[in-house]
Amino acid sequence: MRLNEISYTDAKPVEGYGPGFFRIGGEVIHGGVLTGPTGTFAWGGYNDPETLLELVGLVDVLFVGTGEDVAHIPTDFRDHLEGAGIGVEAMASPAAARTYNVLLSEGRRIALAMIPI
């Protein structure tokens, strides 16, 4: 077996999550969270697409964690982001966190917005 050290650039990996919180880069965030190349911040959910527009030009894909289960995200929310040039992929928050960590370790241009479980 070959082991390689992972480098996460300036973005921080998701280290854990639980009911109502996420642990990202050693910091615990309660409620919704946005993390990526610009840092880690509280996120107001689907009613807060403007915060996500700060990622335009910095990321190719935004993973949206929809909570404990996969759920459709609001069409106007998706259209707003995709119209600005950000690809959107929705999945359950645990799957979104795992996918984000893997692609982050590959040096991809991604960000993650999650609703807690």
Contacts in CASP RR format, 6 or more apart in sequence:
PFRMAT RR
TARGET T0000
AUTHOR 0000-0000-0000
METHOD contacts of the structure
MODEL  1
MRLNEISYTDAKPVEGYGPGFFRIGGEVIHGGVLTGPTGTFAWGGYNDPE
TLLELVGLVDVLFVGTGEDVAHIPTDFRDHLEGAGIGVEAMASPAAARTY
NVLLSEGRRIALAMIPI
6 105 0 8 1.000
7 105 0 8 1.000
8 104 0 8 1.000
8 105 0 8 1.000
9 37 0 8 1.000
9 104 0 8 1.000
9 107 0 8 1.000
10 37 0 8 1.000
10 39 0 8 1.000
11 35 0 8 1.000
11 36 0 8 1.000
11 37 0 8 1.000
11 39 0 8 1.000
11 104 0 8 1.000
11 111 0 8 1.000
12 24 0 8 1.000
12 25 0 8 1.000
12 26 0 8 1.000
12 27 0 8 1.000
12 35 0 8 1.000
12 36 0 8 1.000
12 39 0 8 1.000
12 40 0 8 1.000
13 24 0 8 1.000
13 25 0 8 1.000
13 100 0 8 1.000
13 101 0 8 1.000
13 104 0 8 1.000
13 105 0 8 1.000
14 22 0 8 1.000
14 23 0 8 1.000
14 24 0 8 1.000
14 35 0 8 1.000
14 97 0 8 1.000
14 100 0 8 1.000
14 101 0 8 1.000
14 112 0 8 1.000
15 23 0 8 1.000
15 24 0 8 1.000
15 25 0 8 1.000
15 26 0 8 1.000
16 22 0 8 1.000
16 23 0 8 1.000
16 24 0 8 1.000
16 97 0 8 1.000
17 23 0 8 1.000
17 93 0 8 1.000
17 94 0 8 1.000
17 97 0 8 1.000
17 114 0 8 1.000
17 116 0 8 1.000
17 117 0 8 1.000
18 116 0 8 1.000
18 117 0 8 1.000
19 116 0 8 1.000
19 117 0 8 1.000
20 30 0 8 1.000
20 31 0 8 1.000
20 116 0 8 1.000
20 117 0 8 1.000
21 28 0 8 1.000
21 29 0 8 1.000
21 30 0 8 1.000
21 31 0 8 1.000
21 116 0 8 1.000
22 28 0 8 1.000
22 29 0 8 1.000
22 31 0 8 1.000
22 32 0 8 1.000
22 33 0 8 1.000
22 97 0 8 1.000
22 114 0 8 1.000
22 116 0 8 1.000
23 29 0 8 1.000
24 33 0 8 1.000
24 35 0 8 1.000
24 40 0 8 1.000
25 40 0 8 1.000
27 40 0 8 1.000
29 40 0 8 1.000
29 42 0 8 1.000
30 116 0 8 1.000
31 42 0 8 1.000
31 115 0 8 1.000
31 116 0 8 1.000
32 42 0 8 1.000
32 43 0 8 1.000
32 44 0 8 1.000
32 45 0 8 1.000
32 113 0 8 1.000
32 114 0 8 1.000
32 115 0 8 1.000
32 116 0 8 1.000
33 40 0 8 1.000
33 41 0 8 1.000
33 42 0 8 1.000
33 43 0 8 1.000
33 112 0 8 1.000
33 113 0 8 1.000
33 114 0 8 1.000
33 116 0 8 1.000
34 40 0 8 1.000
34 41 0 8 1.000
34 42 0 8 1.000
34 43 0 8 1.000
34 51 0 8 1.000
34 52 0 8 1.000
34 111 0 8 1.000
34 112 0 8 1.000
34 113 0 8 1.000
35 41 0 8 1.000
35 100 0 8 1.000
35 111 0 8 1.000
35 112 0 8 1.000
36 55 0 8 1.000
36 59 0 8 1.000
36 110 0 8 1.000
36 111 0 8 1.000
36 112 0 8 1.000
37 55 0 8 1.000
37 58 0 8 1.000
37 59 0 8 1.000
37 109 0 8 1.000
37 111 0 8 1.000
38 54 0 8 1.000
38 55 0 8 1.000
38 58 0 8 1.000
38 111 0 8 1.000
41 51 0 8 1.000
43 51 0 8 1.000
43 52 0 8 1.000
43 113 0 8 1.000
43 114 0 8 1.000
44 51 0 8 1.000
45 113 0 8 1.000
45 115 0 8 1.000
46 73 0 8 1.000
46 74 0 8 1.000
46 77 0 8 1.000
49 77 0 8 1.000
49 80 0 8 1.000
49 81 0 8 1.000
52 62 0 8 1.000
52 81 0 8 1.000
52 86 0 8 1.000
52 111 0 8 1.000
52 113 0 8 1.000
53 80 0 8 1.000
53 81 0 8 1.000
53 84 0 8 1.000
53 86 0 8 1.000
55 62 0 8 1.000
55 86 0 8 1.000
55 111 0 8 1.000
56 84 0 8 1.000
56 85 0 8 1.000
56 86 0 8 1.000
57 85 0 8 1.000
58 109 0 8 1.000
58 111 0 8 1.000
59 86 0 8 1.000
59 109 0 8 1.000
59 110 0 8 1.000
59 111 0 8 1.000
60 86 0 8 1.000
60 87 0 8 1.000
60 108 0 8 1.000
60 109 0 8 1.000
60 110 0 8 1.000
61 86 0 8 1.000
61 87 0 8 1.000
61 88 0 8 1.000
61 89 0 8 1.000
61 103 0 8 1.000
61 108 0 8 1.000
61 109 0 8 1.000
61 110 0 8 1.000
61 111 0 8 1.000
62 81 0 8 1.000
62 86 0 8 1.000
62 87 0 8 1.000
62 88 0 8 1.000
62 89 0 8 1.000
62 110 0 8 1.000
62 111 0 8 1.000
62 112 0 8 1.000
62 113 0 8 1.000
63 89 0 8 1.000
63 90 0 8 1.000
63 91 0 8 1.000
63 96 0 8 1.000
63 99 0 8 1.000
63 100 0 8 1.000
63 110 0 8 1.000
63 111 0 8 1.000
63 112 0 8 1.000
63 113 0 8 1.000
64 73 0 8 1.000
64 88 0 8 1.000
64 89 0 8 1.000
64 90 0 8 1.000
64 91 0 8 1.000
64 96 0 8 1.000
64 112 0 8 1.000
64 113 0 8 1.000
64 114 0 8 1.000
65 90 0 8 1.000
65 91 0 8 1.000
65 92 0 8 1.000
65 93 0 8 1.000
65 95 0 8 1.000
65 96 0 8 1.000
65 97 0 8 1.000
65 112 0 8 1.000
65 113 0 8 1.000
65 114 0 8 1.000
65 115 0 8 1.000
66 73 0 8 1.000
66 90 0 8 1.000
66 91 0 8 1.000
66 92 0 8 1.000
66 93 0 8 1.000
66 96 0 8 1.000
66 115 0 8 1.000
67 92 0 8 1.000
67 93 0 8 1.000
67 114 0 8 1.000
67 115 0 8 1.000
67 116 0 8 1.000
67 117 0 8 1.000
68 92 0 8 1.000
68 93 0 8 1.000
68 94 0 8 1.000
68 117 0 8 1.000
69 92 0 8 1.000
70 90 0 8 1.000
70 91 0 8 1.000
70 92 0 8 1.000
70 95 0 8 1.000
71 90 0 8 1.000
72 90 0 8 1.000
73 88 0 8 1.000
73 90 0 8 1.000
78 88 0 8 1.000
78 90 0 8 1.000
81 87 0 8 1.000
81 88 0 8 1.000
82 88 0 8 1.000
89 96 0 8 1.000
89 99 0 8 1.000
91 99 0 8 1.000
93 114 0 8 1.000
93 115 0 8 1.000
93 116 0 8 1.000
93 117 0 8 1.000
94 117 0 8 1.000
96 112 0 8 1.000
96 114 0 8 1.000
97 112 0 8 1.000
97 114 0 8 1.000
100 110 0 8 1.000
100 112 0 8 1.000
103 110 0 8 1.000
104 110 0 8 1.000
END
